[in-house]
């Protein structure tokens, strides 16, 4: 935002940013993180075998 933005423009920008983060970015990142961790475990078990007790 520029230094000459009105408070209404700033509030609209902040609301749009929050909606983007909450609705799009957080779910996509959580899917990527959980999926990547599961993929890493799957590959490690293919290479080293399943965990034994």
mmCIF entry with sequence, helices, sheets and N, C-alpha, C, O atoms, coordinates in Angstrom:
data_MODEL
# 
_entry.id   MODEL 
# 
_entity.id                         1 
_entity.type                       polymer 
_entity.pdbx_number_of_molecules   1 
# 
_entity_poly.entity_id                      1 
_entity_poly.type                           'polypeptide(L)' 
_entity_poly.nstd_linkage                   no 
_entity_poly.nstd_monomer                   no 
_entity_poly.pdbx_seq_one_letter_code       
;(UNK)(UNK)(UNK)(UNK)(UNK)(UNK)(UNK)(UNK)(UNK)(UNK)(UNK)(UNK)(UNK)(UNK)(UNK)(UNK)
(UNK)(UNK)(UNK)(UNK)(UNK)(UNK)(UNK)(UNK)(UNK)(UNK)(UNK)(UNK)(UNK)(UNK)(UNK)(UNK)
(UNK)(UNK)(UNK)(UNK)(UNK)(UNK)(UNK)(UNK)(UNK)(UNK)(UNK)(UNK)(UNK)(UNK)(UNK)(UNK)
(UNK)(UNK)(UNK)(UNK)(UNK)
;
_entity_poly.pdbx_seq_one_letter_code_can   XXXXXXXXXXXXXXXXXXXXXXXXXXXXXXXXXXXXXXXXXXXXXXXXXXXXX 
_entity_poly.pdbx_strand_id                 A 
# 
loop_
_entity_poly_seq.entity_id 
_entity_poly_seq.num 
_entity_poly_seq.mon_id 
_entity_poly_seq.hetero 
1 1  UNK n 
1 2  UNK n 
1 3  UNK n 
1 4  UNK n 
1 5  UNK n 
1 6  UNK n 
1 7  UNK n 
1 8  UNK n 
1 9  UNK n 
1 10 UNK n 
1 11 UNK n 
1 12 UNK n 
1 13 UNK n 
1 14 UNK n 
1 15 UNK n 
1 16 UNK n 
1 17 UNK n 
1 18 UNK n 
1 19 UNK n 
1 20 UNK n 
1 21 UNK n 
1 22 UNK n 
1 23 UNK n 
1 24 UNK n 
1 25 UNK n 
1 26 UNK n 
1 27 UNK n 
1 28 UNK n 
1 29 UNK n 
1 30 UNK n 
1 31 UNK n 
1 32 UNK n 
1 33 UNK n 
1 34 UNK n 
1 35 UNK n 
1 36 UNK n 
1 37 UNK n 
1 38 UNK n 
1 39 UNK n 
1 40 UNK n 
1 41 UNK n 
1 42 UNK n 
1 43 UNK n 
1 44 UNK n 
1 45 UNK n 
1 46 UNK n 
1 47 UNK n 
1 48 UNK n 
1 49 UNK n 
1 50 UNK n 
1 51 UNK n 
1 52 UNK n 
1 53 UNK n 
# 
_struct_asym.id          A 
_struct_asym.entity_id   1 
# 
loop_
_struct_conf.conf_type_id 
_struct_conf.id 
_struct_conf.pdbx_PDB_helix_id 
_struct_conf.beg_label_comp_id 
_struct_conf.beg_label_asym_id 
_struct_conf.beg_label_seq_id 
_struct_conf.pdbx_beg_PDB_ins_code 
_struct_conf.end_label_comp_id 
_struct_conf.end_label_asym_id 
_struct_conf.end_label_seq_id 
_struct_conf.pdbx_end_PDB_ins_code 
_struct_conf.beg_auth_comp_id 
_struct_conf.beg_auth_asym_id 
_struct_conf.beg_auth_seq_id 
_struct_conf.end_auth_comp_id 
_struct_conf.end_auth_asym_id 
_struct_conf.end_auth_seq_id 
_struct_conf.pdbx_PDB_helix_class 
_struct_conf.details 
_struct_conf.pdbx_PDB_helix_length 
HELX_P HELX_P1 AA1 UNK A 7  ? UNK A 19 ? UNK A 7  UNK A 19 1 ? 13 
HELX_P HELX_P2 AA2 UNK A 20 ? UNK A 25 ? UNK A 20 UNK A 25 3 ? 6  
HELX_P HELX_P3 AA3 UNK A 26 ? UNK A 48 ? UNK A 26 UNK A 48 1 ? 23 
# 
_struct_conf_type.id          HELX_P 
_struct_conf_type.criteria    ? 
_struct_conf_type.reference   ? 
# 
loop_
_atom_site.group_PDB 
_atom_site.id 
_atom_site.type_symbol 
_atom_site.label_atom_id 
_atom_site.label_alt_id 
_atom_site.label_comp_id 
_atom_site.label_asym_id 
_atom_site.label_entity_id 
_atom_site.label_seq_id 
_atom_site.pdbx_PDB_ins_code 
_atom_site.Cartn_x 
_atom_site.Cartn_y 
_atom_site.Cartn_z 
_atom_site.occupancy 
_atom_site.B_iso_or_equiv 
_atom_site.pdbx_formal_charge 
_atom_site.auth_seq_id 
_atom_site.auth_comp_id 
_atom_site.auth_asym_id 
_atom_site.auth_atom_id 
_atom_site.pdbx_PDB_model_num 
ATOM 1   N N  . UNK A 1 1  ? 0.851   -1.175  0.000  1.00 0.00 ? 1  UNK A N  1 
ATOM 2   C CA . UNK A 1 1  ? 0.000   0.000   0.000  1.00 0.00 ? 1  UNK A CA 1 
ATOM 3   C C  . UNK A 1 1  ? 0.897   1.239   0.000  1.00 0.00 ? 1  UNK A C  1 
ATOM 4   O O  . UNK A 1 1  ? 2.028   1.210   0.483  1.00 0.00 ? 1  UNK A O  1 
ATOM 5   N N  . UNK A 1 2  ? 0.375   2.291   -0.538 1.00 0.00 ? 2  UNK A N  1 
ATOM 6   C CA . UNK A 1 2  ? 1.129   3.533   -0.557 1.00 0.00 ? 2  UNK A CA 1 
ATOM 7   C C  . UNK A 1 2  ? 0.868   4.321   0.722  1.00 0.00 ? 2  UNK A C  1 
ATOM 8   O O  . UNK A 1 2  ? -0.055  4.017   1.477  1.00 0.00 ? 2  UNK A O  1 
ATOM 9   N N  . UNK A 1 3  ? 1.672   5.309   0.944  1.00 0.00 ? 3  UNK A N  1 
ATOM 10  C CA . UNK A 1 3  ? 1.509   6.099   2.163  1.00 0.00 ? 3  UNK A CA 1 
ATOM 11  C C  . UNK A 1 3  ? 0.296   7.016   2.100  1.00 0.00 ? 3  UNK A C  1 
ATOM 12  O O  . UNK A 1 3  ? -0.081  7.597   3.117  1.00 0.00 ? 3  UNK A O  1 
ATOM 13  N N  . UNK A 1 4  ? -0.324  7.161   0.931  1.00 0.00 ? 4  UNK A N  1 
ATOM 14  C CA . UNK A 1 4  ? -1.485  8.025   0.772  1.00 0.00 ? 4  UNK A CA 1 
ATOM 15  C C  . UNK A 1 4  ? -2.786  7.229   0.713  1.00 0.00 ? 4  UNK A C  1 
ATOM 16  O O  . UNK A 1 4  ? -3.813  7.769   0.301  1.00 0.00 ? 4  UNK A O  1 
ATOM 17  N N  . UNK A 1 5  ? -2.766  5.966   1.113  1.00 0.00 ? 5  UNK A N  1 
ATOM 18  C CA . UNK A 1 5  ? -3.976  5.140   1.084  1.00 0.00 ? 5  UNK A CA 1 
ATOM 19  C C  . UNK A 1 5  ? -4.911  5.557   2.210  1.00 0.00 ? 5  UNK A C  1 
ATOM 20  O O  . UNK A 1 5  ? -4.479  5.914   3.306  1.00 0.00 ? 5  UNK A O  1 
ATOM 21  N N  . UNK A 1 6  ? -6.191  5.503   1.913  1.00 0.00 ? 6  UNK A N  1 
ATOM 22  C CA . UNK A 1 6  ? -7.177  5.847   2.931  1.00 0.00 ? 6  UNK A CA 1 
ATOM 23  C C  . UNK A 1 6  ? -7.360  4.659   3.878  1.00 0.00 ? 6  UNK A C  1 
ATOM 24  O O  . UNK A 1 6  ? -7.038  3.525   3.522  1.00 0.00 ? 6  UNK A O  1 
ATOM 25  N N  . UNK A 1 7  ? -7.873  4.917   5.076  1.00 0.00 ? 7  UNK A N  1 
ATOM 26  C CA . UNK A 1 7  ? -8.111  3.812   6.019  1.00 0.00 ? 7  UNK A CA 1 
ATOM 27  C C  . UNK A 1 7  ? -9.056  2.747   5.463  1.00 0.00 ? 7  UNK A C  1 
ATOM 28  O O  . UNK A 1 7  ? -8.914  1.567   5.782  1.00 0.00 ? 7  UNK A O  1 
ATOM 29  N N  . UNK A 1 8  ? -10.014 3.154   4.637  1.00 0.00 ? 8  UNK A N  1 
ATOM 30  C CA . UNK A 1 8  ? -10.934 2.175   4.048  1.00 0.00 ? 8  UNK A CA 1 
ATOM 31  C C  . UNK A 1 8  ? -10.198 1.239   3.099  1.00 0.00 ? 8  UNK A C  1 
ATOM 32  O O  . UNK A 1 8  ? -10.465 0.037   3.077  1.00 0.00 ? 8  UNK A O  1 
ATOM 33  N N  . UNK A 1 9  ? -9.278  1.781   2.321  1.00 0.00 ? 9  UNK A N  1 
ATOM 34  C CA . UNK A 1 9  ? -8.502  0.957   1.404  1.00 0.00 ? 9  UNK A CA 1 
ATOM 35  C C  . UNK A 1 9  ? -7.596  -0.012  2.172  1.00 0.00 ? 9  UNK A C  1 
ATOM 36  O O  . UNK A 1 9  ? -7.423  -1.166  1.781  1.00 0.00 ? 9  UNK A O  1 
ATOM 37  N N  . UNK A 1 10 ? -7.029  0.480   3.263  1.00 0.00 ? 10 UNK A N  1 
ATOM 38  C CA . UNK A 1 10 ? -6.147  -0.367  4.060  1.00 0.00 ? 10 UNK A CA 1 
ATOM 39  C C  . UNK A 1 10 ? -6.943  -1.508  4.688  1.00 0.00 ? 10 UNK A C  1 
ATOM 40  O O  . UNK A 1 10 ? -6.488  -2.652  4.686  1.00 0.00 ? 10 UNK A O  1 
ATOM 41  N N  . UNK A 1 11 ? -8.123  -1.210  5.224  1.00 0.00 ? 11 UNK A N  1 
ATOM 42  C CA . UNK A 1 11 ? -8.958  -2.257  5.824  1.00 0.00 ? 11 UNK A CA 1 
ATOM 43  C C  . UNK A 1 11 ? -9.380  -3.288  4.785  1.00 0.00 ? 11 UNK A C  1 
ATOM 44  O O  . UNK A 1 11 ? -9.392  -4.486  5.071  1.00 0.00 ? 11 UNK A O  1 
ATOM 45  N N  . UNK A 1 12 ? -9.726  -2.836  3.581  1.00 0.00 ? 12 UNK A N  1 
ATOM 46  C CA . UNK A 1 12 ? -10.109 -3.762  2.517  1.00 0.00 ? 12 UNK A CA 1 
ATOM 47  C C  . UNK A 1 12 ? -8.927  -4.647  2.136  1.00 0.00 ? 12 UNK A C  1 
ATOM 48  O O  . UNK A 1 12 ? -9.090  -5.852  1.941  1.00 0.00 ? 12 UNK A O  1 
ATOM 49  N N  . UNK A 1 13 ? -7.740  -4.057  2.028  1.00 0.00 ? 13 UNK A N  1 
ATOM 50  C CA . UNK A 1 13 ? -6.540  -4.814  1.702  1.00 0.00 ? 13 UNK A CA 1 
ATOM 51  C C  . UNK A 1 13 ? -6.246  -5.855  2.784  1.00 0.00 ? 13 UNK A C  1 
ATOM 52  O O  . UNK A 1 13 ? -5.923  -7.001  2.469  1.00 0.00 ? 13 UNK A O  1 
ATOM 53  N N  . UNK A 1 14 ? -6.355  -5.464  4.052  1.00 0.00 ? 14 UNK A N  1 
ATOM 54  C CA . UNK A 1 14 ? -6.097  -6.393  5.151  1.00 0.00 ? 14 UNK A CA 1 
ATOM 55  C C  . UNK A 1 14 ? -7.121  -7.520  5.170  1.00 0.00 ? 14 UNK A C  1 
ATOM 56  O O  . UNK A 1 14 ? -6.765  -8.670  5.426  1.00 0.00 ? 14 UNK A O  1 
ATOM 57  N N  . UNK A 1 15 ? -8.394  -7.207  4.902  1.00 0.00 ? 15 UNK A N  1 
ATOM 58  C CA . UNK A 1 15 ? -9.429  -8.244  4.865  1.00 0.00 ? 15 UNK A CA 1 
ATOM 59  C C  . UNK A 1 15 ? -9.170  -9.222  3.728  1.00 0.00 ? 15 UNK A C  1 
ATOM 60  O O  . UNK A 1 15 ? -9.269  -10.434 3.920  1.00 0.00 ? 15 UNK A O  1 
ATOM 61  N N  . UNK A 1 16 ? -8.842  -8.711  2.553  1.00 0.00 ? 16 UNK A N  1 
ATOM 62  C CA . UNK A 1 16 ? -8.545  -9.593  1.425  1.00 0.00 ? 16 UNK A CA 1 
ATOM 63  C C  . UNK A 1 16 ? -7.328  -10.466 1.699  1.00 0.00 ? 16 UNK A C  1 
ATOM 64  O O  . UNK A 1 16 ? -7.312  -11.643 1.340  1.00 0.00 ? 16 UNK A O  1 
ATOM 65  N N  . UNK A 1 17 ? -6.315  -9.896  2.331  1.00 0.00 ? 17 UNK A N  1 
ATOM 66  C CA . UNK A 1 17 ? -5.127  -10.667 2.678  1.00 0.00 ? 17 UNK A CA 1 
ATOM 67  C C  . UNK A 1 17 ? -5.461  -11.769 3.675  1.00 0.00 ? 17 UNK A C  1 
ATOM 68  O O  . UNK A 1 17 ? -4.990  -12.897 3.526  1.00 0.00 ? 17 UNK A O  1 
ATOM 69  N N  . UNK A 1 18 ? -6.260  -11.462 4.683  1.00 0.00 ? 18 UNK A N  1 
ATOM 70  C CA . UNK A 1 18 ? -6.654  -12.464 5.667  1.00 0.00 ? 18 UNK A CA 1 
ATOM 71  C C  . UNK A 1 18 ? -7.453  -13.588 5.023  1.00 0.00 ? 18 UNK A C  1 
ATOM 72  O O  . UNK A 1 18 ? -7.212  -14.761 5.308  1.00 0.00 ? 18 UNK A O  1 
ATOM 73  N N  . UNK A 1 19 ? -8.402  -13.241 4.158  1.00 0.00 ? 19 UNK A N  1 
ATOM 74  C CA . UNK A 1 19 ? -9.211  -14.263 3.490  1.00 0.00 ? 19 UNK A CA 1 
ATOM 75  C C  . UNK A 1 19 ? -8.317  -15.156 2.641  1.00 0.00 ? 19 UNK A C  1 
ATOM 76  O O  . UNK A 1 19 ? -8.486  -16.375 2.643  1.00 0.00 ? 19 UNK A O  1 
ATOM 77  N N  . UNK A 1 20 ? -7.377  -14.574 1.924  1.00 0.00 ? 20 UNK A N  1 
ATOM 78  C CA . UNK A 1 20 ? -6.460  -15.374 1.113  1.00 0.00 ? 20 UNK A CA 1 
ATOM 79  C C  . UNK A 1 20 ? -5.653  -16.329 1.983  1.00 0.00 ? 20 UNK A C  1 
ATOM 80  O O  . UNK A 1 20 ? -5.516  -17.507 1.655  1.00 0.00 ? 20 UNK A O  1 
ATOM 81  N N  . UNK A 1 21 ? -5.118  -15.819 3.098  1.00 0.00 ? 21 UNK A N  1 
ATOM 82  C CA . UNK A 1 21 ? -4.310  -16.666 3.969  1.00 0.00 ? 21 UNK A CA 1 
ATOM 83  C C  . UNK A 1 21 ? -5.147  -17.760 4.625  1.00 0.00 ? 21 UNK A C  1 
ATOM 84  O O  . UNK A 1 21 ? -4.721  -18.914 4.681  1.00 0.00 ? 21 UNK A O  1 
ATOM 85  N N  . UNK A 1 22 ? -6.321  -17.413 5.117  1.00 0.00 ? 22 UNK A N  1 
ATOM 86  C CA . UNK A 1 22 ? -7.135  -18.363 5.870  1.00 0.00 ? 22 UNK A CA 1 
ATOM 87  C C  . UNK A 1 22 ? -7.819  -19.388 4.976  1.00 0.00 ? 22 UNK A C  1 
ATOM 88  O O  . UNK A 1 22 ? -7.934  -20.553 5.355  1.00 0.00 ? 22 UNK A O  1 
ATOM 89  N N  . UNK A 1 23 ? -8.277  -18.973 3.792  1.00 0.00 ? 23 UNK A N  1 
ATOM 90  C CA . UNK A 1 23 ? -9.071  -19.853 2.944  1.00 0.00 ? 23 UNK A CA 1 
ATOM 91  C C  . UNK A 1 23 ? -8.199  -20.636 1.968  1.00 0.00 ? 23 UNK A C  1 
ATOM 92  O O  . UNK A 1 23 ? -8.497  -21.794 1.673  1.00 0.00 ? 23 UNK A O  1 
ATOM 93  N N  . UNK A 1 24 ? -7.135  -20.032 1.464  1.00 0.00 ? 24 UNK A N  1 
ATOM 94  C CA . UNK A 1 24 ? -6.339  -20.683 0.431  1.00 0.00 ? 24 UNK A CA 1 
ATOM 95  C C  . UNK A 1 24 ? -4.983  -21.165 0.929  1.00 0.00 ? 24 UNK A C  1 
ATOM 96  O O  . UNK A 1 24 ? -4.667  -22.348 0.805  1.00 0.00 ? 24 UNK A O  1 
ATOM 97  N N  . UNK A 1 25 ? -4.187  -20.278 1.484  1.00 0.00 ? 25 UNK A N  1 
ATOM 98  C CA . UNK A 1 25 ? -2.800  -20.614 1.770  1.00 0.00 ? 25 UNK A CA 1 
ATOM 99  C C  . UNK A 1 25 ? -2.653  -21.624 2.903  1.00 0.00 ? 25 UNK A C  1 
ATOM 100 O O  . UNK A 1 25 ? -1.882  -22.575 2.770  1.00 0.00 ? 25 UNK A O  1 
ATOM 101 N N  . UNK A 1 26 ? -3.362  -21.450 4.006  1.00 0.00 ? 26 UNK A N  1 
ATOM 102 C CA . UNK A 1 26 ? -3.213  -22.370 5.145  1.00 0.00 ? 26 UNK A CA 1 
ATOM 103 C C  . UNK A 1 26 ? -3.620  -23.800 4.786  1.00 0.00 ? 26 UNK A C  1 
ATOM 104 O O  . UNK A 1 26 ? -2.865  -24.722 5.094  1.00 0.00 ? 26 UNK A O  1 
ATOM 105 N N  . UNK A 1 27 ? -4.783  -24.035 4.146  1.00 0.00 ? 27 UNK A N  1 
ATOM 106 C CA . UNK A 1 27 ? -5.117  -25.414 3.787  1.00 0.00 ? 27 UNK A CA 1 
ATOM 107 C C  . UNK A 1 27 ? -4.147  -26.033 2.779  1.00 0.00 ? 27 UNK A C  1 
ATOM 108 O O  . UNK A 1 27 ? -3.804  -27.210 2.890  1.00 0.00 ? 27 UNK A O  1 
ATOM 109 N N  . UNK A 1 28 ? -3.709  -25.252 1.809  1.00 0.00 ? 28 UNK A N  1 
ATOM 110 C CA . UNK A 1 28 ? -2.780  -25.788 0.811  1.00 0.00 ? 28 UNK A CA 1 
ATOM 111 C C  . UNK A 1 28 ? -1.455  -26.150 1.468  1.00 0.00 ? 28 UNK A C  1 
ATOM 112 O O  . UNK A 1 28 ? -0.897  -27.212 1.191  1.00 0.00 ? 28 UNK A O  1 
ATOM 113 N N  . UNK A 1 29 ? -0.946  -25.279 2.335  1.00 0.00 ? 29 UNK A N  1 
ATOM 114 C CA . UNK A 1 29 ? 0.314   -25.580 3.022  1.00 0.00 ? 29 UNK A CA 1 
ATOM 115 C C  . UNK A 1 29 ? 0.185   -26.792 3.934  1.00 0.00 ? 29 UNK A C  1 
ATOM 116 O O  . UNK A 1 29 ? 1.107   -27.605 4.008  1.00 0.00 ? 29 UNK A O  1 
ATOM 117 N N  . UNK A 1 30 ? -0.938  -26.927 4.628  1.00 0.00 ? 30 UNK A N  1 
ATOM 118 C CA . UNK A 1 30 ? -1.096  -28.084 5.513  1.00 0.00 ? 30 UNK A CA 1 
ATOM 119 C C  . UNK A 1 30 ? -1.147  -29.382 4.718  1.00 0.00 ? 30 UNK A C  1 
ATOM 120 O O  . UNK A 1 30 ? -0.588  -30.390 5.151  1.00 0.00 ? 30 UNK A O  1 
ATOM 121 N N  . UNK A 1 31 ? -1.805  -29.374 3.566  1.00 0.00 ? 31 UNK A N  1 
ATOM 122 C CA . UNK A 1 31 ? -1.845  -30.567 2.722  1.00 0.00 ? 31 UNK A CA 1 
ATOM 123 C C  . UNK A 1 31 ? -0.452  -30.908 2.215  1.00 0.00 ? 31 UNK A C  1 
ATOM 124 O O  . UNK A 1 31 ? -0.065  -32.076 2.199  1.00 0.00 ? 31 UNK A O  1 
ATOM 125 N N  . UNK A 1 32 ? 0.300   -29.903 1.803  1.00 0.00 ? 32 UNK A N  1 
ATOM 126 C CA . UNK A 1 32 ? 1.651   -30.135 1.298  1.00 0.00 ? 32 UNK A CA 1 
ATOM 127 C C  . UNK A 1 32 ? 2.552   -30.680 2.403  1.00 0.00 ? 32 UNK A C  1 
ATOM 128 O O  . UNK A 1 32 ? 3.323   -31.610 2.164  1.00 0.00 ? 32 UNK A O  1 
ATOM 129 N N  . UNK A 1 33 ? 2.466   -30.117 3.606  1.00 0.00 ? 33 UNK A N  1 
ATOM 130 C CA . UNK A 1 33 ? 3.335   -30.552 4.708  1.00 0.00 ? 33 UNK A CA 1 
ATOM 131 C C  . UNK A 1 33 ? 3.005   -31.976 5.132  1.00 0.00 ? 33 UNK A C  1 
ATOM 132 O O  . UNK A 1 33 ? 3.906   -32.803 5.270  1.00 0.00 ? 33 UNK A O  1 
ATOM 133 N N  . UNK A 1 34 ? 1.725   -32.271 5.341  1.00 0.00 ? 34 UNK A N  1 
ATOM 134 C CA . UNK A 1 34 ? 1.327   -33.609 5.782  1.00 0.00 ? 34 UNK A CA 1 
ATOM 135 C C  . UNK A 1 34 ? 1.608   -34.634 4.681  1.00 0.00 ? 34 UNK A C  1 
ATOM 136 O O  . UNK A 1 34 ? 2.108   -35.724 4.958  1.00 0.00 ? 34 UNK A O  1 
ATOM 137 N N  . UNK A 1 35 ? 1.289   -34.283 3.440  1.00 0.00 ? 35 UNK A N  1 
ATOM 138 C CA . UNK A 1 35 ? 1.553   -35.193 2.330  1.00 0.00 ? 35 UNK A CA 1 
ATOM 139 C C  . UNK A 1 35 ? 3.036   -35.441 2.140  1.00 0.00 ? 35 UNK A C  1 
ATOM 140 O O  . UNK A 1 35 ? 3.448   -36.571 1.879  1.00 0.00 ? 35 UNK A O  1 
ATOM 141 N N  . UNK A 1 36 ? 3.837   -34.406 2.265  1.00 0.00 ? 36 UNK A N  1 
ATOM 142 C CA . UNK A 1 36 ? 5.290   -34.557 2.135  1.00 0.00 ? 36 UNK A CA 1 
ATOM 143 C C  . UNK A 1 36 ? 5.868   -35.427 3.230  1.00 0.00 ? 36 UNK A C  1 
ATOM 144 O O  . UNK A 1 36 ? 6.761   -36.235 2.974  1.00 0.00 ? 36 UNK A O  1 
ATOM 145 N N  . UNK A 1 37 ? 5.376   -35.277 4.441  1.00 0.00 ? 37 UNK A N  1 
ATOM 146 C CA . UNK A 1 37 ? 5.853   -36.112 5.547  1.00 0.00 ? 37 UNK A CA 1 
ATOM 147 C C  . UNK A 1 37 ? 5.479   -37.575 5.313  1.00 0.00 ? 37 UNK A C  1 
ATOM 148 O O  . UNK A 1 37 ? 6.303   -38.467 5.519  1.00 0.00 ? 37 UNK A O  1 
ATOM 149 N N  . UNK A 1 38 ? 4.243   -37.824 4.886  1.00 0.00 ? 38 UNK A N  1 
ATOM 150 C CA . UNK A 1 38 ? 3.828   -39.192 4.596  1.00 0.00 ? 38 UNK A CA 1 
ATOM 151 C C  . UNK A 1 38 ? 4.622   -39.797 3.460  1.00 0.00 ? 38 UNK A C  1 
ATOM 152 O O  . UNK A 1 38 ? 5.000   -40.967 3.515  1.00 0.00 ? 38 UNK A O  1 
ATOM 153 N N  . UNK A 1 39 ? 4.881   -39.002 2.421  1.00 0.00 ? 39 UNK A N  1 
ATOM 154 C CA . UNK A 1 39 ? 5.686   -39.485 1.296  1.00 0.00 ? 39 UNK A CA 1 
ATOM 155 C C  . UNK A 1 39 ? 7.095   -39.813 1.748  1.00 0.00 ? 39 UNK A C  1 
ATOM 156 O O  . UNK A 1 39 ? 7.664   -40.814 1.315  1.00 0.00 ? 39 UNK A O  1 
ATOM 157 N N  . UNK A 1 40 ? 7.669   -38.985 2.614  1.00 0.00 ? 40 UNK A N  1 
ATOM 158 C CA . UNK A 1 40 ? 9.013   -39.233 3.131  1.00 0.00 ? 40 UNK A CA 1 
ATOM 159 C C  . UNK A 1 40 ? 9.062   -40.540 3.921  1.00 0.00 ? 40 UNK A C  1 
ATOM 160 O O  . UNK A 1 40 ? 10.008  -41.313 3.774  1.00 0.00 ? 40 UNK A O  1 
ATOM 161 N N  . UNK A 1 41 ? 8.061   -40.794 4.750  1.00 0.00 ? 41 UNK A N  1 
ATOM 162 C CA . UNK A 1 41 ? 8.017   -42.040 5.509  1.00 0.00 ? 41 UNK A CA 1 
ATOM 163 C C  . UNK A 1 41 ? 7.847   -43.233 4.577  1.00 0.00 ? 41 UNK A C  1 
ATOM 164 O O  . UNK A 1 41 ? 8.498   -44.261 4.766  1.00 0.00 ? 41 UNK A O  1 
ATOM 165 N N  . UNK A 1 42 ? 6.982   -43.110 3.572  1.00 0.00 ? 42 UNK A N  1 
ATOM 166 C CA . UNK A 1 42 ? 6.749   -44.186 2.611  1.00 0.00 ? 42 UNK A CA 1 
ATOM 167 C C  . UNK A 1 42 ? 8.044   -44.553 1.873  1.00 0.00 ? 42 UNK A C  1 
ATOM 168 O O  . UNK A 1 42 ? 8.372   -45.732 1.743  1.00 0.00 ? 42 UNK A O  1 
ATOM 169 N N  . UNK A 1 43 ? 8.768   -43.553 1.397  1.00 0.00 ? 43 UNK A N  1 
ATOM 170 C CA . UNK A 1 43 ? 10.030  -43.799 0.679  1.00 0.00 ? 43 UNK A CA 1 
ATOM 171 C C  . UNK A 1 43 ? 11.058  -44.419 1.616  1.00 0.00 ? 43 UNK A C  1 
ATOM 172 O O  . UNK A 1 43 ? 11.775  -45.341 1.226  1.00 0.00 ? 43 UNK A O  1 
ATOM 173 N N  . UNK A 1 44 ? 11.136  -43.917 2.859  1.00 0.00 ? 44 UNK A N  1 
ATOM 174 C CA . UNK A 1 44 ? 12.121  -44.480 3.790  1.00 0.00 ? 44 UNK A CA 1 
ATOM 175 C C  . UNK A 1 44 ? 11.803  -45.935 4.118  1.00 0.00 ? 44 UNK A C  1 
ATOM 176 O O  . UNK A 1 44 ? 12.721  -46.731 4.317  1.00 0.00 ? 44 UNK A O  1 
ATOM 177 N N  . UNK A 1 45 ? 10.529  -46.298 4.178  1.00 0.00 ? 45 UNK A N  1 
ATOM 178 C CA . UNK A 1 45 ? 10.166  -47.686 4.441  1.00 0.00 ? 45 UNK A CA 1 
ATOM 179 C C  . UNK A 1 45 ? 10.444  -48.561 3.226  1.00 0.00 ? 45 UNK A C  1 
ATOM 180 O O  . UNK A 1 45 ? 10.756  -49.741 3.391  1.00 0.00 ? 45 UNK A O  1 
ATOM 181 N N  . UNK A 1 46 ? 10.341  -48.032 2.023  1.00 0.00 ? 46 UNK A N  1 
ATOM 182 C CA . UNK A 1 46 ? 10.709  -48.809 0.849  1.00 0.00 ? 46 UNK A CA 1 
ATOM 183 C C  . UNK A 1 46 ? 12.215  -49.067 0.821  1.00 0.00 ? 46 UNK A C  1 
ATOM 184 O O  . UNK A 1 46 ? 12.650  -50.132 0.384  1.00 0.00 ? 46 UNK A O  1 
ATOM 185 N N  . UNK A 1 47 ? 13.010  -48.104 1.283  1.00 0.00 ? 47 UNK A N  1 
ATOM 186 C CA . UNK A 1 47 ? 14.460  -48.252 1.252  1.00 0.00 ? 47 UNK A CA 1 
ATOM 187 C C  . UNK A 1 47 ? 14.983  -49.083 2.422  1.00 0.00 ? 47 UNK A C  1 
ATOM 188 O O  . UNK A 1 47 ? 15.854  -49.933 2.233  1.00 0.00 ? 47 UNK A O  1 
ATOM 189 N N  . UNK A 1 48 ? 14.469  -48.850 3.618  1.00 0.00 ? 48 UNK A N  1 
ATOM 190 C CA . UNK A 1 48 ? 15.029  -49.466 4.823  1.00 0.00 ? 48 UNK A CA 1 
ATOM 191 C C  . UNK A 1 48 ? 14.135  -50.539 5.425  1.00 0.00 ? 48 UNK A C  1 
ATOM 192 O O  . UNK A 1 48 ? 14.529  -51.171 6.405  1.00 0.00 ? 48 UNK A O  1 
ATOM 193 N N  . UNK A 1 49 ? 12.962  -50.764 4.883  1.00 0.00 ? 49 UNK A N  1 
ATOM 194 C CA . UNK A 1 49 ? 12.041  -51.758 5.422  1.00 0.00 ? 49 UNK A CA 1 
ATOM 195 C C  . UNK A 1 49 ? 11.158  -51.152 6.490  1.00 0.00 ? 49 UNK A C  1 
ATOM 196 O O  . UNK A 1 49 ? 11.426  -50.060 6.993  1.00 0.00 ? 49 UNK A O  1 
ATOM 197 N N  . UNK A 1 50 ? 10.093  -51.876 6.834  1.00 0.00 ? 50 UNK A N  1 
ATOM 198 C CA . UNK A 1 50 ? 9.187   -51.352 7.854  1.00 0.00 ? 50 UNK A CA 1 
ATOM 199 C C  . UNK A 1 50 ? 9.827   -51.376 9.250  1.00 0.00 ? 50 UNK A C  1 
ATOM 200 O O  . UNK A 1 50 ? 10.757  -52.144 9.496  1.00 0.00 ? 50 UNK A O  1 
ATOM 201 N N  . UNK A 1 51 ? 9.336   -50.549 10.141 1.00 0.00 ? 51 UNK A N  1 
ATOM 202 C CA . UNK A 1 51 ? 9.875   -50.553 11.496 1.00 0.00 ? 51 UNK A CA 1 
ATOM 203 C C  . UNK A 1 51 ? 9.563   -51.880 12.195 1.00 0.00 ? 51 UNK A C  1 
ATOM 204 O O  . UNK A 1 51 ? 8.480   -52.446 12.049 1.00 0.00 ? 51 UNK A O  1 
ATOM 205 N N  . UNK A 1 52 ? 10.523  -52.341 12.938 1.00 0.00 ? 52 UNK A N  1 
ATOM 206 C CA . UNK A 1 52 ? 10.317  -53.609 13.666 1.00 0.00 ? 52 UNK A CA 1 
ATOM 207 C C  . UNK A 1 52 ? 10.252  -53.331 15.162 1.00 0.00 ? 52 UNK A C  1 
ATOM 208 O O  . UNK A 1 52 ? 10.795  -52.342 15.655 1.00 0.00 ? 52 UNK A O  1 
ATOM 209 N N  . UNK A 1 53 ? 9.581   -54.222 15.865 1.00 0.00 ? 53 UNK A N  1 
ATOM 210 C CA . UNK A 1 53 ? 9.458   -54.008 17.311 1.00 0.00 ? 53 UNK A CA 1 
ATOM 211 C C  . UNK A 1 53 ? 10.466  -54.820 18.081 1.00 0.00 ? 53 UNK A C  1 
ATOM 212 O O  . UNK A 1 53 ? 10.500  -54.758 19.310 1.00 0.00 ? 53 UNK A O  1 
# 
